[in-house]
Amino acid sequence: MSPWRVLLTRPAQESTALVATLAQHGIYSSSLPLLAIEPLAERAEQRAQLAALAEYNALIVVSKPAARLLLERLAHSQIRVPAEQPWFSVGAATAQILLHQHANVHYPEQADDSEALLALPRLQQAMAACKIPKVLIGRGEGGRELLAERLRGQGAEVDYLPLYRRVLPVYPPATLIQRVRAERLNALVVSSGQGFVHLRELAGEAWDELAQLPLFVPSPRVAELARAAGAHSVVDCRGASAAALLAVLQAQPAADL
């Protein structure tokens, strides 16, 4: 049995599978979702973007909720997707959702972050397909700007398709610290920058105590955010997937942190 006893904070639907995966490898985990997904109402602008989907040289979907909501909207609108149009995702889990609808899906296999996607040869080929390539990015409201900035720097015209917003679920005061103490948890896991912001917000006055625990994060950007907020031991998993977290937990004994 692993000495790790970790708190998972990703949305409930995603945490359920992760709890099971970690348990199969002898790792105890407790789920306290700090991100709830609220689908956005479809506006005329978004309907027009989907109706003109065939005009884009590439469609990028940055998360599993975005993938699910995109497919729901396409099915509801009965929009036909060009088989040759390349779709891209940041990670394998999102790609698997998209593959239920579209066979031409590409993603970086060595990492699951924006930087790895930008380096993907197939994406570069899509960018070279015409003088001014058009890219549509399906994401949550207010996501990172890195992808769009880099693609625009390569001469692309980039549009956003906002599909949902992330909100902090309502919990009674002290829920977070009480859970950690009651279940003797010895590490915290966040899957995004906004997840960390919500963790810090929910911690409140207990943050000084929680900041002493190892904190597993998905990227250097989130690691920097956590350290700036006073987290003492931050571990970059180089991805938000179950495989990335599991690999780090197995490689890093709890006693070493």
VONUFI-56080 format. One record per residue (C-alpha): residue in one letter; chain; y, z, x. Coordinates in steps of 0.1 Angstrom, whole numbers, m for minus. Example, Ala and Ser with C-alpha at 12.3 -4.5 7.8 and 13.67 -1.06 7.14 Angstrom:
2
code = A unit = A c2 = m45 c3 = 78 c1 = 123
code = S unit = A c2 = m11 c3 = 71 c1 = 137
***
This chain:
257
code = M unit = A c2 = 0 c3 = 0 c1 = 0
code = S unit = A c2 = 34 c3 = m10 c1 = 13
code = P unit = A c2 = 59 c3 = 18 c1 = 20
code = W unit = A c2 = 86 c3 = m3 c1 = 3
code = R unit = A c2 = 98 c3 = 8 c1 = m31
code = V unit = A c2 = 125 c3 = m17 c1 = m41
code = L unit = A c2 = 150 c3 = m21 c1 = m69
code = L unit = A c2 = 152 c3 = m57 c1 = m82
code = T unit = A c2 = 185 c3 = m67 c1 = m99
code = R unit = A c2 = 181 c3 = m103 c1 = m109
code = P unit = A c2 = 180 c3 = m114 c1 = m146
code = A unit = A c2 = 152 c3 = m99 c1 = m167
code = Q unit = A c2 = 132 c3 = m132 c1 = m171
code = E unit = A c2 = 132 c3 = m137 c1 = m133
code = S unit = A c2 = 124 c3 = m101 c1 = m124
code = T unit = A c2 = 93 c3 = m100 c1 = m145
code = A unit = A c2 = 75 c3 = m126 c1 = m124
code = L unit = A c2 = 88 c3 = m111 c1 = m91
code = V unit = A c2 = 76 c3 = m76 c1 = m100
code = A unit = A c2 = 41 c3 = m91 c1 = m105
code = T unit = A c2 = 42 c3 = m110 c1 = m73
code = L unit = A c2 = 52 c3 = m80 c1 = m52
code = A unit = A c2 = 26 c3 = m58 c1 = m69
code = Q unit = A c2 = m1 c3 = m83 c1 = m59
code = H unit = A c2 = 9 c3 = m76 c1 = m23
code = G unit = A c2 = 10 c3 = m38 c1 = m27
code = I unit = A c2 = 48 c3 = m35 c1 = m30
code = Y unit = A c2 = 62 c3 = m13 c1 = m57
code = S unit = A c2 = 94 c3 = m26 c1 = m75
code = S unit = A c2 = 115 c3 = m15 c1 = m104
code = S unit = A c2 = 137 c3 = m39 c1 = m123
code = L unit = A c2 = 173 c3 = m32 c1 = m134
code = P unit = A c2 = 189 c3 = m65 c1 = m143
code = L unit = A c2 = 225 c3 = m67 c1 = m131
code = L unit = A c2 = 230 c3 = m102 c1 = m143
code = A unit = A c2 = 227 c3 = m114 c1 = m179
code = I unit = A c2 = 229 c3 = m151 c1 = m187
code = E unit = A c2 = 252 c3 = m161 c1 = m216
code = P unit = A c2 = 250 c3 = m199 c1 = m224
code = L unit = A c2 = 284 c3 = m215 c1 = m228
code = A unit = A c2 = 292 c3 = m233 c1 = m260
code = E unit = A c2 = 290 c3 = m270 c1 = m255
code = R unit = A c2 = 324 c3 = m287 c1 = m254
code = A unit = A c2 = 333 c3 = m323 c1 = m259
code = E unit = A c2 = 339 c3 = m327 c1 = m222
code = Q unit = A c2 = 303 c3 = m316 c1 = m214
code = R unit = A c2 = 289 c3 = m338 c1 = m241
code = A unit = A c2 = 307 c3 = m368 c1 = m225
code = Q unit = A c2 = 294 c3 = m359 c1 = m191
code = L unit = A c2 = 258 c3 = m359 c1 = m203
code = A unit = A c2 = 263 c3 = m391 c1 = m222
code = A unit = A c2 = 275 c3 = m407 c1 = m190
code = L unit = A c2 = 248 c3 = m392 c1 = m169
code = A unit = A c2 = 235 c3 = m426 c1 = m157
code = E unit = A c2 = 268 c3 = m432 c1 = m140
code = Y unit = A c2 = 263 c3 = m405 c1 = m114
code = N unit = A c2 = 246 c3 = m412 c1 = m81
code = A unit = A c2 = 232 c3 = m377 c1 = m80
code = L unit = A c2 = 227 c3 = m347 c1 = m102
code = I unit = A c2 = 226 c3 = m313 c1 = m85
code = V unit = A c2 = 214 c3 = m282 c1 = m103
code = V unit = A c2 = 220 c3 = m249 c1 = m85
code = S unit = A c2 = 200 c3 = m223 c1 = m104
code = K unit = A c2 = 170 c3 = m218 c1 = m127
code = P unit = A c2 = 192 c3 = m209 c1 = m157
code = A unit = A c2 = 212 c3 = m240 c1 = m152
code = A unit = A c2 = 180 c3 = m261 c1 = m150
code = R unit = A c2 = 167 c3 = m246 c1 = m183
code = L unit = A c2 = 200 c3 = m251 c1 = m202
code = L unit = A c2 = 205 c3 = m286 c1 = m188
code = L unit = A c2 = 170 c3 = m297 c1 = m201
code = E unit = A c2 = 177 c3 = m280 c1 = m234
code = R unit = A c2 = 209 c3 = m300 c1 = m239
code = L unit = A c2 = 194 c3 = m332 c1 = m228
code = A unit = A c2 = 165 c3 = m328 c1 = m252
code = H unit = A c2 = 189 c3 = m318 c1 = m281
code = S unit = A c2 = 211 c3 = m348 c1 = m275
code = Q unit = A c2 = 181 c3 = m371 c1 = m270
code = I unit = A c2 = 198 c3 = m385 c1 = m238
code = R unit = A c2 = 176 c3 = m409 c1 = m218
code = V unit = A c2 = 177 c3 = m401 c1 = m181
code = P unit = A c2 = 174 c3 = m430 c1 = m156
code = A unit = A c2 = 140 c3 = m426 c1 = m138
code = E unit = A c2 = 156 c3 = m438 c1 = m105
code = Q unit = A c2 = 184 c3 = m413 c1 = m106
code = P unit = A c2 = 179 c3 = m386 c1 = m79
code = W unit = A c2 = 181 c3 = m350 c1 = m90
code = F unit = A c2 = 186 c3 = m322 c1 = m65
code = S unit = A c2 = 181 c3 = m284 c1 = m66
code = V unit = A c2 = 189 c3 = m257 c1 = m41
code = G unit = A c2 = 154 c3 = m243 c1 = m42
code = A unit = A c2 = 118 c3 = m250 c1 = m51
code = A unit = A c2 = 117 c3 = m227 c1 = m82
code = T unit = A c2 = 146 c3 = m246 c1 = m98
code = A unit = A c2 = 130 c3 = m279 c1 = m88
code = Q unit = A c2 = 98 c3 = m269 c1 = m106
code = I unit = A c2 = 117 c3 = m265 c1 = m139
code = L unit = A c2 = 134 c3 = m298 c1 = m135
code = L unit = A c2 = 101 c3 = m316 c1 = m127
code = H unit = A c2 = 90 c3 = m310 c1 = m163
code = Q unit = A c2 = 116 c3 = m336 c1 = m174
code = H unit = A c2 = 123 c3 = m358 c1 = m144
code = A unit = A c2 = 100 c3 = m369 c1 = m115
code = N unit = A c2 = 127 c3 = m378 c1 = m90
code = V unit = A c2 = 136 c3 = m342 c1 = m79
code = H unit = A c2 = 144 c3 = m333 c1 = m43
code = Y unit = A c2 = 150 c3 = m300 c1 = m26
code = P unit = A c2 = 150 c3 = m285 c1 = 9
code = E unit = A c2 = 116 c3 = m270 c1 = 17
code = Q unit = A c2 = 126 c3 = m248 c1 = 47
code = A unit = A c2 = 154 c3 = m228 c1 = 30
code = D unit = A c2 = 169 c3 = m224 c1 = m4
code = D unit = A c2 = 207 c3 = m224 c1 = 0
code = S unit = A c2 = 236 c3 = m248 c1 = m3
code = E unit = A c2 = 237 c3 = m255 c1 = 35
code = A unit = A c2 = 201 c3 = m267 c1 = 35
code = L unit = A c2 = 206 c3 = m289 c1 = 5
code = L unit = A c2 = 236 c3 = m305 c1 = 21
code = A unit = A c2 = 215 c3 = m314 c1 = 51
code = L unit = A c2 = 187 c3 = m330 c1 = 30
code = P unit = A c2 = 183 c3 = m367 c1 = 41
code = R unit = A c2 = 177 c3 = m378 c1 = 5
code = L unit = A c2 = 210 c3 = m364 c1 = m6
code = Q unit = A c2 = 227 c3 = m382 c1 = 23
code = Q unit = A c2 = 211 c3 = m414 c1 = 11
code = A unit = A c2 = 225 c3 = m409 c1 = m24
code = M unit = A c2 = 259 c3 = m403 c1 = m9
code = A unit = A c2 = 257 c3 = m436 c1 = 10
code = A unit = A c2 = 246 c3 = m456 c1 = m21
code = C unit = A c2 = 281 c3 = m467 c1 = m29
code = K unit = A c2 = 317 c3 = m465 c1 = m16
code = I unit = A c2 = 327 c3 = m436 c1 = m38
code = P unit = A c2 = 295 c3 = m418 c1 = m50
code = K unit = A c2 = 297 c3 = m397 c1 = m81
code = V unit = A c2 = 280 c3 = m363 c1 = m82
code = L unit = A c2 = 275 c3 = m340 c1 = m112
code = I unit = A c2 = 268 c3 = m303 c1 = m104
code = G unit = A c2 = 251 c3 = m282 c1 = m131
code = R unit = A c2 = 259 c3 = m245 c1 = m125
code = G unit = A c2 = 272 c3 = m213 c1 = m139
code = E unit = A c2 = 308 c3 = m207 c1 = m147
code = G unit = A c2 = 328 c3 = m199 c1 = m115
code = G unit = A c2 = 301 c3 = m206 c1 = m90
code = R unit = A c2 = 305 c3 = m213 c1 = m52
code = E unit = A c2 = 327 c3 = m242 c1 = m42
code = L unit = A c2 = 309 c3 = m251 c1 = m9
code = L unit = A c2 = 288 c3 = m279 c1 = m23
code = A unit = A c2 = 317 c3 = m297 c1 = m40
code = E unit = A c2 = 340 c3 = m292 c1 = m10
code = R unit = A c2 = 315 c3 = m306 c1 = 14
code = L unit = A c2 = 306 c3 = m336 c1 = m8
code = R unit = A c2 = 342 c3 = m344 c1 = m15
code = G unit = A c2 = 348 c3 = m343 c1 = 23
code = Q unit = A c2 = 322 c3 = m371 c1 = 25
code = G unit = A c2 = 342 c3 = m391 c1 = 0
code = A unit = A c2 = 323 c3 = m382 c1 = m32
code = E unit = A c2 = 338 c3 = m377 c1 = m66
code = V unit = A c2 = 324 c3 = m344 c1 = m79
code = D unit = A c2 = 323 c3 = m331 c1 = m114
code = Y unit = A c2 = 311 c3 = m297 c1 = m127
code = L unit = A c2 = 289 c3 = m291 c1 = m157
code = P unit = A c2 = 293 c3 = m254 c1 = m165
code = L unit = A c2 = 263 c3 = m242 c1 = m185
code = Y unit = A c2 = 265 c3 = m204 c1 = m186
code = R unit = A c2 = 283 c3 = m173 c1 = m175
code = R unit = A c2 = 268 c3 = m143 c1 = m157
code = V unit = A c2 = 278 c3 = m109 c1 = m171
code = L unit = A c2 = 269 c3 = m73 c1 = m162
code = P unit = A c2 = 247 c3 = m58 c1 = m189
code = V unit = A c2 = 259 c3 = m25 c1 = m204
code = Y unit = A c2 = 242 c3 = 6 c1 = m191
code = P unit = A c2 = 250 c3 = 43 c1 = m195
code = P unit = A c2 = 269 c3 = 60 c1 = m167
code = A unit = A c2 = 248 c3 = 69 c1 = m136
code = T unit = A c2 = 219 c3 = 46 c1 = m147
code = L unit = A c2 = 216 c3 = 30 c1 = m112
code = I unit = A c2 = 216 c3 = 62 c1 = m91
code = Q unit = A c2 = 193 c3 = 80 c1 = m116
code = R unit = A c2 = 168 c3 = 51 c1 = m114
code = V unit = A c2 = 168 c3 = 51 c1 = m76
code = R unit = A c2 = 163 c3 = 89 c1 = m74
code = A unit = A c2 = 137 c3 = 92 c1 = m102
code = E unit = A c2 = 115 c3 = 64 c1 = m88
code = R unit = A c2 = 121 c3 = 73 c1 = m51
code = L unit = A c2 = 133 c3 = 37 c1 = m44
code = N unit = A c2 = 141 c3 = 30 c1 = m7
code = A unit = A c2 = 157 c3 = m4 c1 = m9
code = L unit = A c2 = 179 c3 = m26 c1 = m30
code = V unit = A c2 = 176 c3 = m64 c1 = m36
code = V unit = A c2 = 203 c3 = m87 c1 = m49
code = S unit = A c2 = 199 c3 = m125 c1 = m54
code = S unit = A c2 = 236 c3 = m136 c1 = m53
code = G unit = A c2 = 271 c3 = m126 c1 = m45
code = Q unit = A c2 = 279 c3 = m119 c1 = m81
code = G unit = A c2 = 247 c3 = m97 c1 = m83
code = F unit = A c2 = 261 c3 = m77 c1 = m54
code = V unit = A c2 = 295 c3 = m73 c1 = m70
code = H unit = A c2 = 278 c3 = m60 c1 = m102
code = L unit = A c2 = 257 c3 = m36 c1 = m81
code = R unit = A c2 = 288 c3 = m22 c1 = m65
code = E unit = A c2 = 305 c3 = m19 c1 = m98
code = L unit = A c2 = 276 c3 = m1 c1 = m115
code = A unit = A c2 = 271 c3 = 22 c1 = m86
code = G unit = A c2 = 306 c3 = 37 c1 = m91
code = E unit = A c2 = 310 c3 = 70 c1 = m73
code = A unit = A c2 = 273 c3 = 69 c1 = m61
code = W unit = A c2 = 280 c3 = 39 c1 = m39
code = D unit = A c2 = 283 c3 = 60 c1 = m7
code = E unit = A c2 = 247 c3 = 72 c1 = m13
code = L unit = A c2 = 233 c3 = 39 c1 = m22
code = A unit = A c2 = 250 c3 = 21 c1 = 7
code = Q unit = A c2 = 227 c3 = 40 c1 = 30
code = L unit = A c2 = 197 c3 = 22 c1 = 16
code = P unit = A c2 = 185 c3 = m12 c1 = 31
code = L unit = A c2 = 199 c3 = m40 c1 = 11
code = F unit = A c2 = 181 c3 = m74 c1 = 9
code = V unit = A c2 = 204 c3 = m103 c1 = 3
code = P unit = A c2 = 198 c3 = m141 c1 = 0
code = S unit = A c2 = 223 c3 = m155 c1 = 25
code = P unit = A c2 = 248 c3 = m148 c1 = 53
code = R unit = A c2 = 276 c3 = m151 c1 = 28
code = V unit = A c2 = 263 c3 = m123 c1 = 6
code = A unit = A c2 = 254 c3 = m103 c1 = 37
code = E unit = A c2 = 290 c3 = m105 c1 = 49
code = L unit = A c2 = 302 c3 = m94 c1 = 14
code = A unit = A c2 = 279 c3 = m64 c1 = 14
code = R unit = A c2 = 288 c3 = m53 c1 = 49
code = A unit = A c2 = 325 c3 = m55 c1 = 41
code = A unit = A c2 = 318 c3 = m32 c1 = 11
code = G unit = A c2 = 302 c3 = m6 c1 = 34
code = A unit = A c2 = 265 c3 = m14 c1 = 31
code = H unit = A c2 = 249 c3 = 1 c1 = 62
code = S unit = A c2 = 217 c3 = m19 c1 = 66
code = V unit = A c2 = 218 c3 = m55 c1 = 53
code = V unit = A c2 = 188 c3 = m78 c1 = 57
code = D unit = A c2 = 194 c3 = m116 c1 = 51
code = C unit = A c2 = 162 c3 = m131 c1 = 35
code = R unit = A c2 = 176 c3 = m166 c1 = 40
code = G unit = A c2 = 168 c3 = m175 c1 = 4
code = A unit = A c2 = 165 c3 = m159 c1 = m31
code = S unit = A c2 = 129 c3 = m169 c1 = m38
code = A unit = A c2 = 100 c3 = m145 c1 = m42
code = A unit = A c2 = 85 c3 = m160 c1 = m10
code = A unit = A c2 = 116 c3 = m153 c1 = 10
code = L unit = A c2 = 118 c3 = m117 c1 = m1
code = L unit = A c2 = 81 c3 = m111 c1 = 3
code = A unit = A c2 = 81 c3 = m125 c1 = 39
code = V unit = A c2 = 109 c3 = m102 c1 = 50
code = L unit = A c2 = 94 c3 = m71 c1 = 33
code = Q unit = A c2 = 60 c3 = m78 c1 = 50
code = A unit = A c2 = 76 c3 = m84 c1 = 83
code = Q unit = A c2 = 99 c3 = m54 c1 = 83
code = P unit = A c2 = 83 c3 = m20 c1 = 80
code = A unit = A c2 = 104 c3 = 4 c1 = 59
code = A unit = A c2 = 104 c3 = 30 c1 = 87
code = D unit = A c2 = 122 c3 = 6 c1 = 110
code = L unit = A c2 = 154 c3 = 6 c1 = 89
***
